[in-house]
Amino acid sequence: MSSLKIGTFEEYQQAYEHSVNQPEDFWAGIADNFIWKKKWDNVLSWNFKDPDVKWFEGAKLNITENCLDRHLETLGDKPAIIWEPNDPNEKSRTLTYKELHREVCQFALVLKNNGAKKGDRICIYMPMLPELAIAVLACARIGAIHSVVFGGFSAQSIADRVNDAQCNIVITADGGFRGPKDLPLKPVIDEALTQCSSVDKVIVFKRSSTSVNMTKGRDIWWQDEIEKLNNNAECPAEEMDAEDMLFILYTSGSTGKPKGVVHTCGGYMVYTGYTFANVFQYNQGDVYFCTADIGWITGHSYIVYGPLSQGATVVLFEGVPTYPNAGRFWDIVQKHKVNILYTAPTAIRSLMSSGKEIPAKYDLSSLKVLGSVGEPINEEAWHWFDDNIGHNKAPIADTWWQTETGGIMIAPIAGVTKTKPGFATLPLPGVQPILVDENGKEITGNGVSGNLCIKFPWPGILRTTYGDHERCRQAYFATYKDLYFTGDGCLRDDDGYYRITGRVDDVLNVSGHRIGTAEVENAINLTQGVVESAIVGYPHDIKGQGIYAFVIAPDAKGDDSTCNAILASVTKVIGPIAKPDKIQFVSGLPKTRSGKIMRRILRKIAEGDTSNLGDTSTLLDPAVVDEIKNGAL
Ligand code: PRX
């Protein structure tokens, strides 16, 4: 059995070589660090054409036994989750591994008592409470497939996701608290479910004690159901095949509605545990704080599964970085003596704008490792984080990965890999990146840029998009033959270090959230009076990218009420995170003769770079460009 953890750069290099030369042997060694009800017959079989990727075929396991049961003897009384509420005056709550195990088993029984069984899809729409992690793990315990929907999404988004996966149960809360706002959840679910016939049970956790409607026969209270168990907490873990689905998580692409990215039990467990232990160099006793929401992949992989499989102590925070003030993160670090902090560039930039005097008021000396994820981190933010938070002694792991990759792919191993501001540095052992040009031809050597692809499978790779395998093939495996295409542009510098430069497709990254242009345009086009629209991203100081909408609405030029109606429509169809920052009314859009919108031109105008718009002669109506340019916001 090879150990999970790499401790020196030399070991990193050896592990990397091993992972390329003998991938199956390498991954079998890593997988040996987990508990299996039955070991695999075959480590890997794959092709990227169909695609068809299987890891640890024939193995049997339950991920919750790895995250909970196996720690009970040695780490049973160790905190697994430290919950920090939105309001600093409310008491924080700690669940030891024993307590978490018990609560997961109990809620798993509640699910069973309400008809849930292996293979069912269960939608979870909850605030950042320990119960969100408990609900996720309880699904995994009984072999139900969870589909977590971020608490900021609208009723329409929930309905689309519930219908796509045909969920039969929804788990939610009455309401939640995020910053100064009350978050209504149950009313949003009620609205969503008017469109969903597959759901027959809604389990509601009482958090905000706001009054909500409970539909008889369908809606039940979490707490009442637990009481009914009379303290029974025996729930053996369902035996799962390594390739059984563990969860679905919806994410935006460049076309159509969000896709349900599917991850499976065995490979995802191995990959998240391995990457967590290595990148953050977690040592027993460390307190780890990941500021993401469990509604996104970062929360799935690095609040729930990765850290818990490694017996870590995780801080789970209900609120936002700026409430009640911009010192909230630092207050949490000081209070819980956080050793490892994993956050997003957008949070760093927003806290940076409040001044370095704020973090200076707190004792941050416990911090040993910092992490960043979700979007490119600009050098200014990198240095601010390094100087004012890590005090130049906590290495920054800039981690590049995606919902589809399941876990971190390119990142420094803290304290092992030399860092460089703005660079995700080097691929982890097991990850084989390749840069290609537009035609899929490999760009070799250093000091080059291209489209980032991965040429060999890793255990955390998505297996399909739920209910539509062809869409998975089209989106990730059809652009370049025999390669997984990430959608990102990338630079490999003279040292062979990787810097992700951003999406090369029509996907925006707004405050670290992936937003598909087509989705936002569809939402805008539903507004009365709107004929057509095109959205592009533009550089935004805090959000990384802002959303710039060009809208044709002939009767409503510059009209505030149309703007408000557009914002309301986007909020209703997707959620507030996708609201455009700028709306420019135009009389036409730059289109090619075949009717394709030339986004390149719109992007330049939105960026304020109109000096060189390139060749516009192939446009159907070149004059429209001048009009748009002159009216730019
Ligand atoms: O463009 C890349 C960007 O976020 C995209 C993935 O988004 P999502 O699936 O929502 O997952 C976010 C959390 C893993 C990528 O295609 N991205 C993510 N991390 C980085 C990044 N861009 C630059 N640097 C990163 N460290």
Boltz pocket constraint, residues with backbone or C-beta under 6 A from the ligand:
constraints:
  - pocket:
      binder: B
      contacts: [[A, 251], [A, 297], [A, 298], [A, 372], [A, 373], [A, 374], [A, 375], [A, 376], [A, 377], [A, 398], [A, 399], [A, 400], [A, 401], [A, 402], [A, 403], [A, 404], [A, 410], [A, 424], [A, 486], [A, 487], [A, 488], [A, 500], [A, 501], [A, 502], [A, 503], [A, 509], [A, 512], [A, 513], [A, 514]]
      max_distance: 6.0
